[in-house]
């Protein structure tokens, strides 16, 4: 399964690297840590190219210099939450 960001959601990156997502349809705010912001930006920067969890995990592992297995687990957990809140969509 590939994932795309929901264009009805806006990200504001804070000075500390964390971020806040606003879902324009529900008016709910969601917080992201710096790795969540990175994953979101990977999706947002490639709006016409949905990405798989493994692609995102690979990018995350490289950027943050963490183990790929750990990055995969974290990305899958994040995407599950984002999907449940309709912040991302299955493409």
Contact map, one row per residue, 1 for C-alpha under 8 A:
1110000000000000000000000000000000000000000000000001100000000000000000000000000000000000011
1111000000000000000000000000000000000000000000000111100000000000000000000000000000000000011
1111100000000000000000000000000000000000001000000111100000000000000000000000000000000001111
0111110000000000000000000000000000000000001100101110000000000000000000000000000000000001111
0011111010000000000000000000000000000001001100100000000000000000000000000000000000000011100
0001111110000000000000000000000000000000000000000000000000000000000000000000000000000111100
0000111111000000000000000000000000000000000000000000000000000000000000000000000000000000000
0000011111000000000000111000000000000000000000000000000000000000000000000000000000000010000
0000111111100000000011110000000000000000000000000000000000000000000000000000000000000010000
0000001111110000000011110000000000000000000000000000000000000000000000000000000000000000000
0000000011111000001111000000000000000000000000000000000000000000000000000000000000000000000
0000000001111100001110000000000000000000000000000000000000000000000000000000000000000000000
0000000000111110111100000000000000001000000000000000000000000000000000000000000000000000000
0000000000011111111100000000000000000000000000000000000000000000000000000000000000000000000
0000000000001111110000000000000000000000000000000000000000000000000000000000000000000000000
0000000000000111110000000000000000000000000000000000000000000000000000000000000000000000000
0000000000001111111000000000000011001000000000000000000000000000000000000000000000000000000
0000000000001111111100000000001111011000000000000000000000000000000000000000000000000000000
0000000000111100111110000000001111001000000000000000000000000000000000000000000000000000000
0000000000111100011111000000111100000000000000000000000000000000000000000000000000000000000
0000000011110000001111100000111100000000000000000000000000000000000000000000000000000000000
0000000011100000000111110011110000000000000000000000000000000000000000000000000000000000000
0000000111000000000011111111100000000000000000000000000000000000000000000000000000000010000
0000000111000000000001111111000000000000000000000000000000000000000000000000000000000000000
0000000100000000000000111110000000000000000000000000000000000000000000000000000000000000000
0000000000000000000000111111000000000000000000000000000000000000000000000000000000000000000
0000000000000000000001111111100000000000000000000000000000000000000000000000000000000000000
0000000000000000000001110111110000000000000000000000000000000000000000000000000000000000000
0000000000000000000111100011111000000000000000000000000000000000000000000000000000000000000
0000000000000000000111000001111100000000000000000000000000000000000000000000000000000000000
0000000000000000011110000000111110000000000000000000000000000000000000000000000000000000000
0000000000000000011110000000011111111000000000000000000000000000000000000000000000000000000
0000000000000000111000000000001111111000000000000000000000000000000000000000000000000000000
0000000000000000111000000000000111111100000000000000000000000000000000000000000000000000000
0000000000000000000000000000000111111110000000000000000000010000000000000000000000000000000
0000000000000000010000000000000111111111000000000000000000000000000000000000010000000000000
0000000000001000111000000000000111111111100000000000000000000000000000000000000000000000000
0000000000000000000000000000000001111111110000000000000000010000000000000000000000000000000
0000000000000000000000000000000000111111111000000000000100010000000000000010000000000000000
0000100000000000000000000000000000011111111100000000000000000000000000000000000000000000000
0000000000000000000000000000000000001111111110000000000000000000000000000000000000000000000
0000000000000000000000000000000000000111111111000000000100000000000000000000000000000000000
0011100000000000000000000000000000000011111111100110000000000000000000000000000000000000000
0001100000000000000000000000000000000001111111100000000000000000000000000000000000000000000
0000000000000000000000000000000000000000111111100000000000000000000000000000000000000000000
0000000000000000000000000000000000000000011111111100000000000000000000000000000000000000000
0001100000000000000000000000000000000000001111111100000000000000000000000000000000000000000
0000000000000000000000000000000000000000000001111100000000000000000000000000000000000000000
0001000000000000000000000000000000000000000001111110000000000000000000000000000000000000000
0111000000000000000000000000000000000000001001111111000000000000000000000000000000000000001
0111000000000000000000000000000000000000001000001111101100000000000000000000000000000000000
1110000000000000000000000000000000000000000000000111111100000000000000000000000000000000000
1110000000000000000000000000000000000000000000000011111110000000000000010011001000000000000
0000000000000000000000000000000000000000000000000001111111000000000000010000000000000000000
0000000000000000000000000000000000000000000000000011111111100000000000000000000000000000000
0000000000000000000000000000000000000010010000000011111111110000000000000010000000000000000
0000000000000000000000000000000000000000000000000000111111111000000100110110000000000000000
0000000000000000000000000000000000000000000000000000011111111100000100110000000000000000000
0000000000000000000000000000000000000000000000000000001111111110000000000000000000000000000
0000000000000000000000000000000000100110000000000000000111111111110000100000000000000000000
0000000000000000000000000000000000000000000000000000000011111111111100100000000000000000000
0000000000000000000000000000000000000000000000000000000001111111110000000000000000000000000
0000000000000000000000000000000000000000000000000000000000111111100000000000000000000000000
0000000000000000000000000000000000000000000000000000000000011111110000000000000000000000000
0000000000000000000000000000000000000000000000000000000000011111111000000000000000000000000
0000000000000000000000000000000000000000000000000000000000011101111101100000000000000000000
0000000000000000000000000000000000000000000000000000000000001000111111100000000000000000000
0000000000000000000000000000000000000000000000000000000011001000011111110000000000000000000
0000000000000000000000000000000000000000000000000000000000000000001111111000000000000000000
0000000000000000000000000000000000000000000000000000000000000000011111111100000000000000000
0000000000000000000000000000000000000000000000000000000011011000011111111110000000000000000
0000000000000000000000000000000000000000000000000000110011000000000111111111000000000000000
0000000000000000000000000000000000000000000000000000000000000000000011111111100000000000000
0000000000000000000000000000000000000000000000000000000010000000000001111111110000000000000
0000000000000000000000000000000000000010000000000000100110000000000000111111111000000000000
0000000000000000000000000000000000000000000000000000100000000000000000011111111100000000000
0000000000000000000000000000000000000000000000000000000000000000000000001111111110000000000
0000000000000000000000000000000000010000000000000000000000000000000000000111111111000000000
0000000000000000000000000000000000000000000000000000100000000000000000000011111111100001000
0000000000000000000000000000000000000000000000000000000000000000000000000001111111110000000
0000000000000000000000000000000000000000000000000000000000000000000000000000111111111000000
0000000000000000000000000000000000000000000000000000000000000000000000000000011111111111000
0000000000000000000000000000000000000000000000000000000000000000000000000000001111111111110
0000000000000000000000000000000000000000000000000000000000000000000000000000000111111110000
0000000000000000000000000000000000000000000000000000000000000000000000000000000011111111000
0000010000000000000000000000000000000000000000000000000000000000000000000000000001111111100
0000110110000000000000100000000000000000000000000000000000000000000000000000000001111111100
0011110000000000000000000000000000000000000000000000000000000000000000000000001001101111110
0011110000000000000000000000000000000000000000000000000000000000000000000000000000100111111
1111000000000000000000000000000000000000000000000000000000000000000000000000000000100001111
1111000000000000000000000000000000000000000000000100000000000000000000000000000000000000111
